[in-house]
Each structure stands twice: as structure tokens, then as C-alpha cells.
Amino acid sequence: MFKKAPDFWWRTWPSLTAVLLFPFSLFYGLISGLRMFKAPRASAFIPVICVGNFTVGGTGKTPFSLMLWEHLHKMGHNPAFLLRGYGGRLKGPVEVDVKRHRYTDVGDEALLLARKAMTIVSADRPKGAKLAEQLGATIIIMDDGFQNPSLKKDLSIILVDSETAIGNGLCTPAGPLRAPMWAQMAKADLVISVGGAKRSAAVINRAKAKNIATDQAHIAPMFTSGIDGEDVLAFAGIGRPQKFFNSVEEAGATIKQRIEFPDHHPFSTEEAEALYLAALEHDLLPVTTSKDFVRLKHNEDTMISKLTAKTAVLEIEMKMDDGKALADAIDLLPNQLYSNK
């Protein structure tokens, strides 16, 4: 219904628009909530860790999944990423090849993950898990899919944005929730606040009251040498562009212009030209996210190529503030696995 998450979703008190949409929200919430309690259609022979969120929009699932891969790899695992491949035409199951596939094939997030390790795109997650097993994976990191019951999950990690939390607490389209909180909390194993407490404190306290483990993490720039001290034109088409803008400023750049696009936005020739000329006219360095750059890079349009050549990329990473609850949850995986299979 919405190309971009509307502002009224994130207000503490429901707006008039949210009230008018509430009947649709109630119906959607009932269907999505009950669906989460359906028995899984299949179980994998290796552990499945799901990285999800309660709401529509970005909470940092991709950088968290990359951090989790590093942790599991150091433990001796051969982790594989599994995701639906939002925005891509291939239904899978298919292993992503960064040299052959484009974002129009498998989605931008899949290409980012595939730079690190084995990545499987599959609309049917059980079939994707089976392919990962056949290719030698010892554990699966499922990016998104928390609300999808088709594949049994051994550990569900839920990320909560500290700035927006669960917004007005209503299900889409009246609010940002993908399903009612009663259903989602019942299926969560670990809830992680990204960016501190702030608005997410109530959600964290609710999780603790239900004896759900909690932890904290934050996003930090990885490389700042390219933009530190620069005047920049920052543009992003991600779920929460403000998080990117904050990281740009944290990296030492001064944002003179900021331009937001909808999540997973495919850039047109006209948009690329406008960005390029605006940066040229005001002597600004264009800077964007790695996810946006993937969509720019794999485009043969001349104007988009000119913008790509001029644009800097701010790479970010997820870091745990403590990480004990996450480590404990991972350590328990073998026992959970043997007792449930």
C-alpha cells in the first residue's frame, strides 16, 4: 500500500489516518498472528538462525547477519545465508553468484551477503535450506522470514530500532507491525535493541517480563577516510535513511544535501542525472549506502554509470555492546537441535 513507511506509523499515539485504517489492521493482524502458529512445513538437518524484526522497514538485519556470520565462522562453522531475495526475479533455490547475478535477479541484499559467503535465494525457504545443506553449510543464517512458518527455526533473533521501536503499536496498514506483538513475542528467543534504549526500552522490558533474553547492539561506520572532512550529498533508498545520515555525520562528513528514496528503489536515468548535477553544481561528494551502490553498480545506463564513478560508499558494521546473551543463545543451539529433531 505504501512505497515508503508513512510518518504516522512512528508516532506514539495513533493518528486519524491510523484510526481509519484500524479495521484493516485488525483483520491483517489476526491472519498474520494465527499464521505464525502454524506448524512448520519442514525442518532442516542443520541449525537455522532467523534474524528478523517486529516491524516493516530496516532495523539492520543485513549488517547483523554479516556480524553473526563472522562469529559463527570463528567457531568453526560454515554458515550460509538464506533469504527470499526481495526485488529479484529469481524464485530459486539458487546460489548467488556476484559475478553473474544482478540485483534485478536476486535483490540487492543477497548481493551484499554473497560478497561474504555462500548465499541462497529461495522464495520457498525449506527448498533453500536443502540446497544450503547440499552445498556443505553447517548452519543457516536466515535474513528475515521470522513471521513465515514454513521452515522450523532453532533460534529467532529479533532486532528493534531504538529510535522507532514498534511505532504506534498497530499492525500494517495502520502501523508498522508485521503481526500482533502477542504472536511475535511468543516466537522470539532473543530481542536486541539496535542503537541503545530510547523508545525500544518498553519493548525490551516486555521481552524481559516474558523471560526472553535481551541484548544491545549499535551500527558504526567501517571506513571513514573517503568522506571524513568532506561536504557531501547523501542519498539513500533504505528502510530507515536517517540511520545512514547519522552514520555519515559520525564518519566526519558534513551533509549539505540529503535525499531519501523508498527502500530498494531502482534509480532512473533522470534521478541519477539530478543527483550528479546537484553534486557537481555545489561541489559536493555524493555518498550512499552499500545496498544502494549495488543497485547503481549493476546498471549499464550511461548516466547512472557516471554517478556511480563519482559516488563514495559508506560501509557500516554491526557491533554488540555486550554480546553475552547472543553468545549464550548460540551456545545452546546444539542441545536445542538434538532435542527438537
N, C-alpha and C positions, 0 to 999 in steps of 0.2 A: 504493500500500500504506500509506504514512504520510501523514497530513494535515499533519504538521509534521516537519521533519528531526529524527530522534532524536539524542540526545546522543552515543550510541556511535559515530556516524559520524565525529565530530570528534576522537576520541581517537587519539593517536599509534599505540598498539598495539591491534589488533583485539580486541574483547570476545568473550565466549562467544556472544552473540547474532549477532555478525558472522560468527563461525566457523560457526555453524549455518546461516546464510544464504548462506555462501560458494558452495555448488554452484549456487544460483540466480544469484548474482552472476557466476559464471564463464560460465554459459550466456548471460546477458544481455550480458555484456561481449564475448563472441565475436560475437554477432549485431550489436550496435551498432558494434563496431570494424570489422567487414567492410563494414557498410553505408556507413561514411564513405568507403570507397574506390570506391564505385560511381561510374560516370561521370555527371556532371550531366545532367539531362534537358533543360535549356535554358540558354542564355546570354543575358544582357541586352545591349542595344546601348549601354548606359551603364555606368560602373563600379559595382560592388557592393562595399560595405564591410560586412563582417559583424562585429558586436560580440557576442561570446559568452563563455562560461565553461566550464571543465572539469567543474564540479560542478552538482548540483541546488541551488537556492537563490540568494539575492540576492548579487551582487557589485558592484552599482551600474551595471548596463548602461544603465538609463534616463537617469540624470544624465550618464553618459559620452556617450551618444548625443546628448543636448542640447548638451553642450560641443563635440562633434565637428561638429554642425550649425553652430554659431557660427563655428568655424574655417573650414569649407568655404564658408560664406556670405560670409565676408570675402574669400575667394579669388575670388569671383565666381560660384560655383556656385549652382544652385537645387536643394538637396538635398531628397529625400523620404524619410520614414521608412516602412519596411516591416516588419510584424510579423504574427504569427499571430492575435493578438487573444485571448490566453488568458482564459478566463472569460466570453467573449461568445458569443452565439448565432449571429451572422452569420459565414458562411464566406467571404464575399467572392468576388471582389475588390470592395472598396468604399472610397471615400474617406471618412474620418471627419469628421463634422460635429459640433462640440461643442455646437451649439445644438439639434441634432435627436437625436443618439445618446446613449444611456445606457451605463453600464458593463456592464449586462446584455446590450447589443447587441454591443459591440466590446472589452470588457475595460477595466480601469482604466488600464493603461499606455498604451494607444492614446489615451485621452482626455487624458492628461498631455502626450504628444508632440504631439497635434493643437492644443494651445494655442500651440505654437511655429510649426508649419509643416505642409505637406502630409503627411498620414499615411494610409497604405494598410493595410487589414487584409485578409489573404488566407490561408486555410489552404493554398492552392496558391501557393507563392511565385513561380514563374515567371509565373503569371497576374497576380499583384500587381505584379511588376516591369514587365510590359507596360502595365498601367494607369498606373503612375508615368511611364513614357515618354510615353504619350499625353497626360498632363496637364502635360507640359513639364519634368519633372525632368531634371537633368543628371547627377545622381549619386544612388545609393541607399544609405541607411544602414539595414541590416537588423538590427534589435534581436532578438537570439537567432537560432537556426537554424544554429549552427556545425556541429552534428552531422547536419544534414539536407542530403543531397547533391543535392536536386532542382534548385537554382539555382546556377550557377557563381559563385564568389566571387573577386574580384580582390584583396582584402585581408582577411585574417581576424585581427581583434584580439581577444585573449583576456585577460579580467580575472581576477585572482587575489586573493581576500581575504587580507590579510596576517595576520589573526587565525586563520583556519581552514585556509587553503591548500587542500589536497586531502584533508584529514581523514586517515582511516586508509588511504587509497590504494586502496580497493576500489570496484568498480562497485556501483551500486544493485541489489538492496536491502541488501546487506551494508555498503555505504559510499555516499559521495555522488557518485562519478564517473559521468558520463553515458556514458562509453565508456572503454576502457583508455587509459592515458597514452601508450602507444606509438603508438596510432592518432591520438590528438588532437594530440600533438606534431608528428606528420608533416604535419598540415594547418594548423598555426599559423604565422602570419607575424610576429606581434608579440605579446609577452606583457607585460602591465602589472600590476605589483603595486599594489594599492589599499590605502593606509594604511601604507606603509613596508615594511621587510623582514620581521622577525619570522619566523613559520612559513613564509612564502612564499619565503624565501631559497633553500631546496633546489630549489623549482620553477624559480625564476629561474636558478639555476646550471645546472640541467638544460637549460633553453632555450638558455643561452649555449653550452653544450657542443655543441649541435646547430646552432650558428650562427644561432639565431633571435634577432632583435632584441628588446631588453627596455627597459622604461621604468618610471617610478613616478608615481603619482597619489595624491590624497587627497580626501576629502569634507569640505566645510566648510559651516557654516550661511550662508545668504544674508542673511536678515533676522532680527535678534535683538531689536529694540525691543519687540515684542509680548510676549515672555516673559522678557526679561532682568530678573533680580531677583525673579521670581515663584516661589511654591510651586506645583508642578504635579502633575497626574495625567497621566502619559504613557502612551499606549496605541498599539499598532501591530500591524498584520497584514501583515507583510512577511517576506521570506526570512530576514533577519538583524536582528531587533528591537533587539539590543544596540547595533548601529551607530547606530540612531536615538536610543536613550537617551544614548549618548555625545555625540551632536551636541546634544541638548537641554541637557546639562550644560555643554558647550562654549559654548553660547549664553548662559550665565549664569543658567539656571533651577535651582531645587532640586527634584529629583524626590522627592515624598513617597510616591507610589504609582506602580508601573509594572505594566502589564497587557499580556500578549502574546496574540495571536491567530494562527491559521495564515495563511500567505501567501494573499492575495486573498480574505480572509474576508468573507462577506456578513453585515453586522451585523443582528441580530434586534431586535425591539422590546424584548424583555426585557434584552438586553445593553446597548442604548442607555440604558434606564432605570436599570440598575445603575451604569453609568458616570456618568450625570447626577447621580444621588442621592449617589454617593460623593464626587463633586467638590463638590456643594452642602453636604453634611454637614461636610466637613473644610475648606471654604473654599479649594478648590484650582481652579486654572485647567486645564481639560482641554486637552491638546495632542497632536497626532497628525501623521502624515506626509501629504504632498500626495496620495499614492496612496490612503491610507485615506480622506482627506477627499472624494475624488472619489466613492467608494462611498457615503459618508454624504450628500453633497450631492444626488445624483441619486436620492433616496428620498423619497417623499411621506408616509411614515409620520409621524404627529404627534410621537411620542416621539423618533424619530430626528431630526426637524427641530429639536426643542428642544435636543438635544445639539449638533447642527451649529451652531446660532446661538451657542452658548456656547464652542465649541471653537476654539482657535488652531491655526494650521498652521505648522510649521517647514519652510520651503523650504530645500533644500540644493543645492549645486552641486559638480561635479567640477572639480578643478584639477590640472594636470600639475605635477609637481615640477621637471621639466626640459623634457620635450616634444620633444627633438631627434629621438629615434628615431621618434616618431609623425609629426613633420613630414617626416622623410626618407622614411618609408613612403608618405605621401600624395603627396609629390613624384614618387615613382617610378610612381605609378598610370598616367599616360598611356602610358609605354613598355611597361608590363606589358599594358595593354589592347590596344595595337596589335599586339603580338607574339602575343597569345593568341587574338584574334578572327579 
